[in-house]
């Protein structure tokens, strides 16, 4: 890394031009990213996808369905209400965008006294629905009592809400971050540099993700998560770098100061990036699009943040020279290290008491974790006042009744289904499904034809006249050698009972080949994929972190202690989130925890926490190697790093915590989760547990059985 500063000094102007050009070019592509993002990313290749393909290709199920909710006005007659329904659906049909429309005027189950809904089936995939949605919205925009909902509408609304949320979070988080930077650096010039690097990071990151989005599907939530991670890390890295550079700039020429800064703060930045990379990269093992999306988006912005911090930022600092002190607002040159040193000494005077108190606080936060309920985001991801959410929840409440979810079975029999043997097998399958306590209804040819016996139905199908009459009833269920059976459950698709049923049926040995689909199967596959891989992900993160820290500090105890404290702090964070969201406390919307949150927050924050750990412990170790006094080294290390660590944590909290004021609930949960985890790490763990445990363990902190004899002698001599 020593050649980097000389390269920057020599080519700093072309380098700045290159970064500026990249920002301008990528900025043009970045503007296209929001329009490319579709869906929530909860998709994987599995049995559900295969059944979904069979339903659309073989049984003519629509690719997408828009639901139109009709609500009767107070002074509107029943006749006028029905007339409104008929005219509206005729106008939608004239748009020539639908493959079929199920009207409440033809199906009484879709009509209530004051409410009704229609289903507009469309052969476009959800991600291809933008134009169709706009056409239908324009058709009904001046009509009262008509609302659009369904998966395509909800997806579009989440996209719009995500873009609005990003703007809102930036308006909140960036001013707070600037304020923290002003308190840290005192000058406007130095404080703006991290924001400039962060802004360029996001612009270039979005541009690159636009190209990536042409090759793979990117989920809507990446629009919030990538800027949240990229901006926070860019500012964090820049803060560490500039703080160290300012120290070195007072001692030596700027070129030499850059060399020292890159070899110290630069190493910490690289280490932090590696830790976060490991955490995010491990999510690629989960074969679900949202986790791969977040991993790819996160790694892209982190790579640019590191590159910007180690090239763009040094070049800017070199050009600015002493102008970095321009436009001073606050005096920050006062040495506050004595206060931190006194604080550390006070903590270490009562290490047992402080440890017990800190552990008690963290364990209290852990307790609610046992009640954590995870769910896949649906319409309830949107703010409560969004029309599409209100309409969807009304349709669920008024029309769904006891049939709360549906599993679709696709059975294949080489000898067909419309002979007597096939119909007997069909009846056996129907009886087997119906025998489950959570099954409310099963539709087959027997239920729709009102012919109960296989022999009678087989005989009817042998008669040409009866076969022709029964064809409209047969075709939706039987195509060639394939049979489709919808199984209606009396439990929600997200419930354990529905998922257990889907899993058990898939694993059961049936007399014919059967595959299962529907939302219960979709949820079961997503949950199983995550829980099957989570152990591997944790092992990768924990083991890699342990070995990196062990080699960095030449210690066994410090890595173990750091990992245990991080795990305890993160678990406490999850417990607090359960209390906040599932309990609906502090004015937050009551809902389950988003399925992505524990994996994402753990993978990301674990690496970030290690950044602060390395920065602190490196200084402590530096003093320990000189003095051999563990207590003094801990106090000195804490005194000399606490200011910058606290500032970095506050900026991370400001950027991520700003998403607490957003509307899309999973993003709100992730933002609050990261902010909480960083706050716990920077206070309870870093200020209380670290010094108290360092005091209690004494020289055992530095026990390293693999150290060479020469190294041991050198340390003993010191």
Buried (B, 14 or more C-beta within 10 A) or exposed (E): EEEBBEEBBEEBEEBBEBBEEBBEEBBEBBEBBBEBBBBBBBBBEBBBBBBBEBBBEEBBBBBBBBBBBBBBEEEBEEEEBBEBBEEBBEEBBEEEBBBEBBBBBEEEEBBBEBBBBBBBBBBBEBBBBBEBBEEBEEBBEEEEBBBBBBBBBBBBBBBBBBBEBBEBBBEBBBEBBBBBBBBBBBBBBBBBBBBBBBBBBBBBBBBBBBEBBEEEBBBBBBBBBBBBBBBBBBBBBBBBBBBBBBBBBEEEEBEEBBBBBBBBBBBBBBBBBBBBBBBBBBBBBBBBBBBBBBBBBBBBBBBBBBBBBBBBBBBBBBEBEEEBBEEBEEEBEEEEBEEBBEBBBEBBEEBEEBBEBBBEBBEEBBEBBEEBEBBBBBBBBBBEEBBBBBBBBBBEEBBEEEBBBBBBBBBBBEEBBBBBEBBBBBBBBBEBBEEBEBBBBBBBBBBBBEBEEBEBBBEBBEEEEBEEEBEEBBEBBBBEBBBBBBBBBBBBBBBEBBBBBBBEBBEEEBEBEBBBBBBBBBBBBBBBBBEEBBEEBBEBBBEBBBEBBBEBBBBBBBBEBBBEBBBBBBBBBBBBBBBBBBEEEEEBEEBBBBBBBBBBBBBBBBBBBBBBBBBBBBBBBBBBBEEBEBBBBBBBBBBBBBBBBBBBBBBBBBBBBBBBBBBBBBBBBBBBBBBBBBBBBBBBBBBBBBBBBBBBBEEEBBEBEEBEEEEEEEBEEE
